[in-house]
């Protein structure tokens, strides 16, 4: 028996998402990424005496949006608390967060692992301000502080200790990132730090009910690293226990260069933060109408839409999930539906050549200039057999993406319309059969799969203009008569 099979992991995740407001949580400073260091600051960000914070209403709305999307209970009576913990890059000397009244309580996020759905239970979603950034690798003797990020509004999404594997964690954070992007409340860019994850990991013997001592792995900046760090930490803990050691509650960091974790400090308890209500920020009450207005503004969520696409349009689970990967893709799909009933063809085009074209040209469905009507005309061109899918995607689509022309006009100008004339196609078929006598013999001996080779050769000499259905029929007739 593998030693690791004796144990099970218990994992809880804390995900911080920077909210895409224009200004910080408690002042009007910009939160735009990429500005020169310490330019998005003011006396409030700098914690000058006598300055007073004011709550950003849009940040509150965004937090409620996420809570409603995650099936949370919205806490109507709220206040902010001071979290007294030394942040070298928060000039006030404390962080403004929420403690006993998180804006969203409970809830769950549904994921799918190995074909099975599981609800990942949430403990809370609360609002807080971000810290600044300390940079240690510019000078040997000094650290550099950039306060542009200090005060940026965050939501912290905290699960219960209910995840059991790194794969579940991977799928959960993937789904969270899709949700925050879908709602347009966070860009989900982990490389820029706008979505960050801390993983609380513990192990226990299988069958044991009591939770083991947890270790927090901080600031994981990619979904792949979240998965790796959890696996590495589980393995490390098992080795420690098997060798007779004791797990220490501590905070660790993940080194992606060698796939290892290392200790940063012993973990603080909640009472070490000495929370108390911020005296400079008045408590706030959320009315039913305020919450209802936000609820009414929510778009259909991706998992709901994916099931609708399977149910109403007969799409596969894969196609539906690809269309719902991001909201702009789904919106584009829905914009085409009024113009054609070839739903599978729409999905094939969007998931295949159109997405590839956009990726290659550093563009997105948000910026696409191919109108739904023109898209439907392109699909009809292929479905009517006037051009092949291959020719339409490789020759016509690139022109459509740049010029406002009809697909049929482009096909005519480029001389791409398929030939369905049996006499002309028969000439091409005879030519191919004549130049491949050895393959004809193999076909006659039972290698029927060679028909694809013959069709491909006809396609080549006809420059893609021969109707493949007619070609296949004629080839089979002639080969079977030989």
C-alpha positions as CSV (number, residue, x, y, z in Angstrom):
1,X,0.0,0.0,0.0
2,X,1.3,3.5,-0.9
3,X,1.9,5.4,2.3
4,X,0.1,8.5,0.9
5,X,-3.1,6.4,0.6
6,X,-3.3,6.3,4.4
7,X,-4.0,10.0,4.5
8,X,-6.6,12.4,3.1
9,X,-6.1,16.1,2.5
10,X,-8.5,18.8,3.8
11,X,-8.1,22.1,1.9
12,X,-9.7,25.6,2.3
13,X,-9.0,28.4,-0.1
14,X,-9.0,32.2,0.4
15,X,-9.2,34.0,-3.0
16,X,-8.6,37.8,-3.2
17,X,-10.1,39.5,-6.2
18,X,-9.4,43.1,-7.0
19,X,-12.6,44.9,-7.9
20,X,-12.7,46.8,-11.2
21,X,-13.9,50.1,-9.8
22,X,-12.3,53.4,-11.0
23,X,-11.1,54.4,-7.6
24,X,-9.9,52.9,-4.3
25,X,-12.2,51.6,-1.6
26,X,-12.0,54.6,0.7
27,X,-10.8,57.5,-1.5
28,X,-10.8,58.8,-5.0
29,X,-7.3,57.6,-6.1
30,X,-7.1,55.7,-9.3
31,X,-6.5,51.9,-9.2
32,X,-5.3,51.7,-12.9
33,X,-2.5,49.1,-13.2
34,X,0.9,50.0,-14.6
35,X,1.3,53.6,-13.5
36,X,4.7,54.9,-12.2
37,X,5.3,53.9,-8.5
38,X,3.6,56.1,-5.9
39,X,1.6,58.2,-8.3
40,X,-1.9,57.0,-7.4
41,X,-1.7,58.2,-3.9
42,X,-3.3,60.9,-1.8
43,X,-3.3,62.0,1.9
44,X,-5.9,59.3,2.6
45,X,-3.9,56.5,0.9
46,X,-0.8,57.8,2.8
47,X,-2.6,57.7,6.1
48,X,-2.1,61.3,7.0
49,X,-3.5,62.4,10.4
50,X,-6.9,64.1,10.1
51,X,-7.9,62.4,6.8
52,X,-11.2,60.6,6.7
53,X,-12.1,57.6,4.5
54,X,-15.4,57.3,2.5
55,X,-16.8,54.0,1.3
56,X,-16.9,53.3,-2.4
57,X,-20.5,52.4,-3.3
58,X,-19.6,50.7,-6.5
59,X,-17.3,48.3,-4.6
60,X,-20.2,47.4,-2.3
61,X,-22.4,46.7,-5.4
62,X,-19.7,44.4,-6.9
63,X,-19.3,42.4,-3.7
64,X,-23.1,41.9,-3.6
65,X,-23.1,40.8,-7.2
66,X,-20.5,38.1,-6.5
67,X,-22.4,37.0,-3.4
68,X,-25.7,36.6,-5.3
69,X,-23.8,34.7,-8.1
70,X,-22.4,32.4,-5.4
71,X,-25.8,31.7,-3.7
72,X,-24.8,33.7,-0.6
73,X,-27.0,35.3,2.0
74,X,-26.4,39.1,1.9
75,X,-25.8,40.7,5.3
76,X,-27.9,43.9,5.3
77,X,-26.3,45.5,8.4
78,X,-22.6,46.0,7.8
79,X,-19.6,47.8,9.2
80,X,-15.9,47.9,8.5
81,X,-13.2,46.9,11.1
82,X,-9.6,47.7,11.6
83,X,-7.3,44.7,11.3
84,X,-4.2,45.6,13.3
85,X,-1.4,43.8,11.6
86,X,1.9,45.3,10.5
87,X,1.8,45.8,6.7
88,X,5.0,47.7,5.8
89,X,3.3,48.9,2.6
90,X,0.0,50.2,4.3
91,X,1.0,53.6,5.8
92,X,-1.9,53.6,8.3
93,X,-0.4,50.7,10.2
94,X,-3.7,48.7,9.9
95,X,-5.9,47.3,7.2
96,X,-9.6,48.2,6.9
97,X,-11.5,44.9,6.4
98,X,-14.7,43.2,7.7
99,X,-14.8,40.8,10.6
100,X,-18.0,39.9,12.3
101,X,-20.3,41.2,9.5
102,X,-19.0,39.9,6.1
103,X,-21.2,41.4,3.4
104,X,-21.9,37.8,2.1
105,X,-22.4,34.7,4.2
106,X,-22.5,31.0,3.2
107,X,-23.2,30.1,-0.3
108,X,-21.5,27.7,-2.7
109,X,-19.8,27.4,-6.1
110,X,-20.5,24.3,-8.2
111,X,-17.5,22.6,-9.9
112,X,-17.2,19.4,-11.9
113,X,-14.3,16.9,-11.3
114,X,-14.1,13.7,-13.2
115,X,-17.6,14.2,-14.6
116,X,-19.1,14.6,-11.1
117,X,-20.6,17.9,-9.9
118,X,-19.7,19.1,-6.4
119,X,-20.8,22.2,-4.4
120,X,-17.8,23.9,-2.8
121,X,-19.2,25.5,0.3
122,X,-18.3,29.1,1.1
123,X,-17.9,30.5,4.6
124,X,-18.0,34.2,3.5
125,X,-17.2,36.9,1.1
126,X,-16.0,40.1,2.6
127,X,-14.7,43.5,1.5
128,X,-11.3,44.9,2.4
129,X,-8.6,47.1,1.1
130,X,-5.4,45.8,-0.6
131,X,-1.9,46.5,0.7
132,X,0.8,48.2,-1.3
133,X,3.7,46.3,-2.8
134,X,7.2,45.8,-1.4
135,X,10.0,45.1,-3.9
136,X,13.1,43.5,-2.5
137,X,15.3,42.7,-5.5
138,X,16.3,46.2,-6.8
139,X,18.8,47.2,-4.1
140,X,20.8,44.9,-1.8
141,X,20.3,47.0,1.3
142,X,16.8,48.5,0.8
143,X,13.3,47.5,0.0
144,X,11.2,49.7,-2.3
145,X,7.6,50.5,-1.5
146,X,5.0,51.2,-4.2
147,X,1.7,52.4,-2.7
148,X,-0.3,52.6,-5.9
149,X,-2.1,49.4,-5.0
150,X,-2.7,50.3,-1.3
151,X,-6.4,50.9,-0.8
152,X,-7.6,49.0,-3.9
153,X,-10.9,47.4,-3.2
154,X,-10.8,43.6,-2.7
155,X,-13.3,40.9,-2.1
156,X,-12.0,37.9,-0.2
157,X,-13.8,34.7,-1.0
158,X,-13.3,32.1,1.7
159,X,-14.3,28.5,1.4
160,X,-15.1,26.0,4.2
161,X,-12.4,23.3,4.7
162,X,-14.2,21.1,2.2
163,X,-11.9,20.6,-0.8
164,X,-10.2,17.2,-0.9
165,X,-7.6,17.5,-3.7
166,X,-5.5,19.8,-5.7
167,X,-7.7,19.1,-8.7
168,X,-10.8,20.3,-6.9
169,X,-8.9,23.5,-6.0
170,X,-7.8,23.9,-9.6
171,X,-11.4,23.6,-10.9
172,X,-12.8,25.8,-8.1
173,X,-10.4,28.7,-8.8
174,X,-10.9,28.3,-12.6
175,X,-14.7,28.6,-12.0
176,X,-14.2,31.7,-9.7
177,X,-12.1,33.4,-12.3
178,X,-14.7,32.8,-14.9
179,X,-17.4,34.2,-12.6
180,X,-15.6,37.4,-11.7
181,X,-14.9,38.0,-15.4
182,X,-18.4,37.1,-16.4
183,X,-19.8,39.7,-13.9
184,X,-17.2,42.3,-15.1
185,X,-16.1,42.9,-11.5
186,X,-12.5,41.8,-11.8
187,X,-10.3,41.1,-14.8
188,X,-9.0,37.8,-13.1
189,X,-5.4,38.5,-14.2
190,X,-3.3,36.5,-11.8
191,X,0.0,37.6,-13.4
192,X,-0.8,41.2,-12.5
193,X,-2.0,40.2,-9.0
194,X,-5.7,41.1,-9.5
195,X,-6.6,37.5,-8.5
196,X,-4.6,35.8,-5.8
197,X,-5.0,32.7,-3.8
198,X,-3.9,31.4,-0.3
199,X,-4.4,27.7,0.3
200,X,-4.9,26.3,3.8
201,X,-3.8,22.7,3.7
202,X,-4.0,19.9,6.3
203,X,-3.8,16.1,6.3
204,X,-5.4,13.5,8.5
205,X,-5.7,9.7,8.5
206,X,-8.5,8.5,6.4
207,X,-11.6,8.0,8.6
208,X,-10.4,10.6,11.1
209,X,-13.0,13.3,11.8
210,X,-10.8,15.8,13.6
211,X,-9.0,18.4,11.4
212,X,-5.2,18.3,11.3
213,X,-2.9,21.3,11.9
214,X,-3.2,23.6,8.9
215,X,-0.5,25.3,6.9
216,X,-1.3,28.4,4.8
217,X,0.5,28.7,1.5
218,X,0.4,32.3,0.5
219,X,0.1,34.4,-2.7
220,X,-0.2,31.7,-5.3
221,X,-0.3,33.6,-8.6
222,X,-1.5,31.1,-11.2
223,X,-4.0,28.3,-11.2
224,X,-1.3,25.8,-12.2
225,X,0.8,26.9,-9.2
226,X,-2.1,26.5,-6.9
227,X,-2.4,22.8,-7.9
228,X,1.3,22.2,-7.7
229,X,1.8,24.0,-4.3
230,X,-1.1,22.0,-2.8
231,X,0.4,18.7,-4.0
232,X,3.9,19.6,-2.8
233,X,2.6,20.6,0.6
234,X,0.5,17.5,1.1
235,X,3.5,15.4,0.2
236,X,5.8,17.4,2.6
237,X,3.3,17.0,5.5
238,X,3.0,13.2,5.0
239,X,6.8,12.9,5.0
240,X,7.0,14.9,8.3
241,X,4.3,12.8,10.0
242,X,5.6,9.5,8.7
243,X,9.1,10.4,10.1
244,X,7.6,11.0,13.5
245,X,7.6,14.8,13.3
246,X,4.9,17.4,14.1
247,X,3.1,19.7,11.7
248,X,3.5,23.4,12.8
249,X,0.8,25.9,12.1
250,X,2.7,28.4,9.9
251,X,2.6,30.5,6.8
252,X,4.6,29.2,3.8
253,X,5.4,30.4,0.3
254,X,5.7,28.4,-2.9
255,X,8.9,28.5,-5.0
256,X,7.8,27.7,-8.6
257,X,11.4,27.4,-9.7
258,X,11.9,24.1,-7.9
259,X,8.4,23.1,-6.8
260,X,8.9,23.5,-3.1
261,X,7.4,25.4,-0.2
262,X,9.3,27.2,2.5
263,X,8.3,28.8,5.9
264,X,7.7,32.5,6.1
265,X,6.5,32.8,9.7
266,X,4.4,31.1,12.3
267,X,0.7,31.6,11.7
268,X,-1.2,34.2,13.6
269,X,-4.5,33.5,15.3
270,X,-7.5,35.7,14.6
271,X,-7.2,37.5,18.0
272,X,-3.7,38.6,17.1
273,X,-5.3,41.0,14.7
274,X,-7.2,42.9,17.4
275,X,-10.2,43.7,15.2
276,X,-12.4,46.6,16.2
277,X,-15.0,48.7,14.4
278,X,-13.4,51.5,12.4
279,X,-14.5,54.7,14.2
280,X,-14.0,56.8,11.0
281,X,-16.5,54.8,8.9
282,X,-20.2,54.7,9.8
283,X,-22.0,51.3,9.7
284,X,-24.2,50.9,6.6
285,X,-27.5,49.3,6.0
286,X,-28.4,47.6,2.7
287,X,-32.1,48.0,1.8
288,X,-34.1,45.2,0.1
289,X,-34.6,47.4,-3.0
290,X,-30.9,48.1,-3.3
291,X,-30.1,44.3,-3.2
292,X,-33.1,43.6,-5.6
293,X,-31.8,46.1,-8.1
294,X,-28.5,44.3,-8.2
295,X,-30.2,40.9,-8.4
296,X,-32.2,42.2,-11.4
297,X,-29.0,43.4,-13.2
298,X,-27.3,40.0,-13.0
299,X,-26.7,38.3,-16.3
300,X,-27.5,34.6,-16.8
301,X,-24.6,32.7,-15.3
302,X,-22.3,30.5,-17.3
303,X,-23.3,27.1,-15.9
304,X,-27.0,27.9,-16.4
305,X,-26.4,29.0,-20.0
306,X,-24.3,25.9,-20.8
307,X,-27.2,23.7,-19.7
308,X,-29.6,25.8,-21.7
309,X,-27.4,25.5,-24.9
310,X,-27.4,21.7,-24.5
311,X,-31.1,21.5,-23.8
312,X,-32.5,24.0,-26.4
313,X,-29.9,23.9,-29.2
314,X,-28.7,20.3,-28.9
315,X,-25.1,21.2,-28.4
316,X,-22.6,18.8,-26.7
317,X,-21.4,19.5,-23.2
318,X,-18.0,20.4,-24.6
319,X,-19.3,22.9,-27.1
320,X,-21.7,24.5,-24.6
321,X,-18.9,24.9,-22.0
322,X,-16.5,26.4,-24.6
323,X,-19.2,28.9,-25.6
324,X,-19.6,29.8,-22.0
325,X,-15.9,30.1,-21.2
326,X,-16.3,33.9,-21.2
327,X,-19.3,36.2,-21.5
328,X,-18.4,37.9,-24.7
329,X,-18.2,34.6,-26.5
330,X,-21.6,33.5,-25.2
331,X,-23.1,36.9,-26.1
332,X,-21.8,36.6,-29.6
333,X,-23.2,33.1,-30.0
334,X,-26.6,34.3,-28.8
335,X,-26.5,37.3,-31.3
336,X,-26.3,34.9,-34.2
337,X,-29.1,32.6,-33.2
338,X,-31.9,34.9,-34.7
339,X,-30.3,34.6,-38.1
340,X,-29.7,30.8,-38.5
341,X,-30.8,27.5,-37.0
342,X,-27.6,25.8,-37.7
343,X,-26.6,25.9,-34.0
344,X,-23.9,23.2,-34.2
345,X,-22.3,25.0,-37.1
346,X,-22.3,28.3,-35.1
347,X,-20.5,26.5,-32.3
348,X,-18.0,24.9,-34.6
349,X,-17.1,28.2,-36.2
350,X,-16.8,30.1,-32.9
351,X,-14.9,27.4,-31.0
352,X,-12.7,26.7,-34.0
353,X,-11.5,29.1,-36.8
354,X,-13.0,32.3,-35.3
355,X,-11.4,31.9,-31.9
356,X,-8.1,30.8,-33.6
357,X,-8.1,33.9,-35.8
358,X,-8.8,36.2,-32.8
359,X,-6.0,34.6,-30.7
360,X,-3.5,34.9,-33.6
361,X,-4.4,38.5,-34.0
362,X,-4.4,39.4,-30.3
363,X,-8.1,40.2,-30.4
364,X,-11.2,39.0,-28.6
365,X,-14.9,38.5,-29.1
366,X,-15.4,41.8,-27.3
367,X,-13.8,43.5,-30.3
368,X,-15.0,41.3,-33.2
369,X,-16.4,43.2,-36.2
370,X,-18.0,40.2,-38.0
371,X,-21.7,41.0,-37.8
372,X,-24.2,38.2,-36.9
373,X,-26.0,38.6,-40.2
374,X,-22.7,38.1,-42.2
375,X,-21.7,35.2,-39.9
376,X,-25.1,33.5,-40.8
377,X,-24.5,34.1,-44.5
378,X,-21.1,32.4,-44.2
379,X,-22.6,29.4,-42.5
380,X,-25.3,29.2,-45.2
381,X,-22.6,29.3,-47.9
382,X,-21.0,26.2,-46.4
383,X,-24.3,24.4,-45.5
384,X,-25.6,25.0,-49.1
385,X,-22.4,23.3,-50.4
386,X,-21.2,26.4,-52.3
387,X,-17.8,26.3,-50.6
388,X,-16.2,23.8,-48.2
389,X,-15.7,24.5,-44.5
390,X,-12.0,24.4,-45.1
391,X,-12.0,26.9,-47.9
392,X,-14.5,29.2,-46.0
393,X,-12.4,29.2,-42.8
394,X,-8.9,29.6,-44.4
395,X,-9.7,31.9,-47.4
396,X,-13.0,33.7,-46.8
397,X,-13.0,34.3,-43.0
398,X,-9.7,36.3,-43.0
399,X,-11.1,38.7,-45.6
400,X,-14.4,39.0,-43.7
401,X,-12.6,40.0,-40.5
402,X,-11.0,42.9,-42.4
403,X,-13.6,44.0,-45.0
404,X,-17.3,44.6,-44.9
405,X,-18.2,42.3,-47.8
406,X,-20.7,39.5,-48.2
407,X,-19.3,36.0,-48.1
408,X,-20.7,35.1,-51.5
409,X,-19.1,38.1,-53.1
410,X,-15.7,37.2,-51.6
411,X,-16.1,33.6,-52.8
412,X,-16.9,34.9,-56.3
413,X,-14.0,37.3,-56.4
414,X,-11.5,34.7,-55.3
415,X,-13.0,32.1,-57.6
416,X,-13.7,29.7,-54.6
417,X,-17.3,28.6,-55.4
418,X,-17.5,24.8,-55.5
419,X,-18.0,23.0,-58.7
420,X,-21.0,20.6,-58.6
421,X,-20.9,19.8,-62.3
422,X,-20.5,16.0,-62.5
423,X,-18.7,16.2,-65.9
424,X,-15.9,18.5,-64.6
425,X,-15.6,16.5,-61.3
426,X,-15.5,13.2,-63.3
427,X,-12.5,14.5,-65.2
428,X,-10.7,15.3,-62.0
429,X,-11.7,11.9,-60.5
430,X,-10.4,10.0,-63.5
431,X,-7.2,11.9,-63.4
432,X,-6.6,11.0,-59.8
433,X,-7.5,7.3,-60.3
434,X,-5.1,7.1,-63.3
435,X,-2.1,8.5,-61.4
436,X,-2.6,6.2,-58.3
437,X,-2.8,2.6,-59.7
438,X,-1.1,1.1,-56.7
439,X,-3.6,2.7,-54.3
440,X,-6.5,1.5,-56.5
441,X,-5.2,-2.1,-56.1
442,X,-5.0,-1.7,-52.3
443,X,-8.5,-0.2,-52.2
444,X,-9.8,-3.2,-54.3
445,X,-8.2,-5.5,-51.8
446,X,-10.3,-4.1,-49.0
447,X,-8.5,-0.9,-47.7
448,X,-11.7,1.2,-48.0
449,X,-10.2,3.9,-45.8
450,X,-8.1,5.0,-48.8
451,X,-11.2,6.8,-50.1
452,X,-10.1,9.8,-48.0
453,X,-6.7,9.8,-49.8
454,X,-8.4,9.9,-53.2
455,X,-10.8,12.7,-52.1
456,X,-7.9,14.7,-50.9
457,X,-6.1,14.4,-54.2
458,X,-9.2,15.6,-56.1
459,X,-9.5,18.5,-53.7
460,X,-5.8,19.3,-54.4
461,X,-6.0,19.3,-58.2
462,X,-9.4,21.2,-58.1
463,X,-7.9,23.7,-55.7
464,X,-10.7,23.0,-53.3
465,X,-13.5,23.7,-55.7
466,X,-14.8,20.2,-56.2
467,X,-17.9,19.4,-54.1
468,X,-16.6,16.7,-51.7
469,X,-19.9,14.9,-51.5
470,X,-20.1,14.6,-55.3
471,X,-16.4,13.6,-55.4
472,X,-16.9,10.8,-52.8
473,X,-19.9,9.4,-54.6
474,X,-18.2,9.4,-58.0
475,X,-15.0,7.9,-56.6
476,X,-16.8,5.0,-54.9
477,X,-18.8,4.3,-58.1
478,X,-15.7,4.2,-60.3
479,X,-13.4,2.3,-57.9
480,X,-16.1,-0.3,-57.3
481,X,-16.5,-0.8,-61.1
482,X,-12.8,-1.3,-61.7
